[in-house]
């Protein structure tokens, strides 16, 4: 079965009654956790992204407190898990500013955690990749915000 284009889906949704659209949304949310999370964000958290960002930062901080520091392999796996959740939440919010803010917060937490990540090549590369990603994302945001984020980024480098 071949999937139809977004334009065709949009056109079909315009023609459907609201009750049928809500049934389709519920059915879509039932089968995938990511769909349910996105729908939850859109319904309950999209009206105030700042509070949502603070909740994400609190969750990231909690994950950093549980970070296994004795084993490099487990540390790397945990950091990648945190980055996957940051990527997922960035897609939910849909703005480059929020992605930059979350990645900067991640890098600040890595430095503050006391992990000697410069001693391990894999962790050092992981950290440097996030700095590159931040620089790439900063090209698409407003000039004033870019200046503020660049100052924070200079402290991390």
C-alpha positions, 0 to 999 in steps of 0.5 A, spaced: 500 500 500 502 506 497 501 512 502 498 518 499 501 525 499 500 530 505 496 535 500 491 529 498 490 528 506 489 535 507 484 535 502 480 529 504 481 532 512 477 538 509 472 534 507 470 530 513 466 532 519 469 534 525 466 528 529 470 523 524 476 527 524 476 526 532 475 519 531 481 518 526 486 522 531 484 517 537 485 511 532 492 514 530 494 516 537 492 509 539 497 505 535 503 509 536 506 512 543 509 518 539 503 520 536 500 520 543 505 524 545 505 529 540 497 529 540 498 530 548 503 536 546 498 539 541 492 539 546 495 540 552 501 544 552 502 547 545 498 554 548 504 555 553 511 552 550 515 556 555 512 552 561 513 545 556 520 547 556 521 548 563 518 541 564 523 538 559 529 541 562 527 539 569 526 532 566 533 532 563 536 534 570 533 528 573 536 524 567 543 527 569 542 526 576 541 518 575 547 518 570 552 512 571 558 515 571 563 509 573 562 506 566 563 510 559 559 505 555 553 506 560 554 514 560 554 514 553 548 510 552 544 515 557 547 521 554 544 518 547 537 517 550 537 524 553 539 527 546 533 522 543 528 525 547 530 532 546 530 531 539 523 528 540 521 534 544 524 539 539 520 536 533 513 537 537 515 544 539 517 545 532 521 551 532 529 552 532 529 557 538 527 551 542 531 546 539 537 551 540 535 552 547 534 545 549 541 543 546 545 548 550 541 546 556 544 539 555 551 541 554 551 545 560 548 539 564 554 535 561 559 540 563 556 541 570 555 533 571 563 532 572 563 527 567 570 528 564 568 527 557 574 530 554 578 524 556 573 519 552 573 520 544 566 517 543 563 522 549 568 528 546 565 527 539 558 526 542 559 533 545 562 536 539 556 534 535 551 537 539 555 544 539 555 543 531 548 542 531 547 548 535 551 552 530 547 550 524 540 551 528 542 558 530 543 560 522 535 559 522 533 564 528 532 571 529 539 575 529 537 578 537 536 571 539 542 568 535 547 573 539 544 571 546 545 564 544 552 565 541 554 568 548 552 562 551 555 557 546 562 561 547 562 559 555 561 552 553 566 551 548 
